[in-house]
Amino acid sequence: MTRIQLEHAIRAACDIAKDTDLLIFGSQAILGTYPNPPETLTTSIEVDVQPKNKPENTDMVDGSLGELSLFHKTHGFYVHGVSIESATLPAGWNERTVPVSDPKWTDGHTGHCLEVHDLAASKLAANREKDRLFVSTLLRERLIDCRHLLSRVDELPIDSPQKMRLGEWVRMTAEDLGVN
């Protein structure tokens, strides 16, 4: 997915949801902080969103723009309407989102993308191989700071043993990659 595709998704999802703002919290939220990240971080053809002011319209977005929809078939990517509550996010994430708005592409609508360290912590909490690869790429490319990520892991609403395991993974991965 590209930044222009993300902006198209913002406009379309806001129009469907009858909302001016979206929360963007899947891997493609990277496009908020880094409009042109390494290609390996933008291979997904879906963007996870929830209307910010009208969360009750999330299913409308998924039904109209989701996987296998006419939108998906036409544009080659889709908008996955999903509750933000499905993600495990660090405390205070909503105060750090990165706004994406462009008069040409978003038509006055705004996508609020997770800040990159919040995104990385959320990916680690999901504990899937593809998410660990995503975070290790962020570390290797120096798009996130190890210490900053560790503090966000500490802010996740998960138990202490899980925080310790994730913190150890971050430290070991950063050491293996030669980054701090």
Secondary structure by P-SEA (a helix, b strand, c coil): ccaaaaaaaaaaaaaaacccbbbbcccccccccccccccccccccbbbbcccccccaaaaaaaaccccccccccccbbbbbccccccccccccccbbbbbbbccccccbbbbcccaaaaaaaaaaaccaaaaaaaaaaaaaccccaaaaaaaaaaccccaaaaaaaaaaaaaaaaaaccc
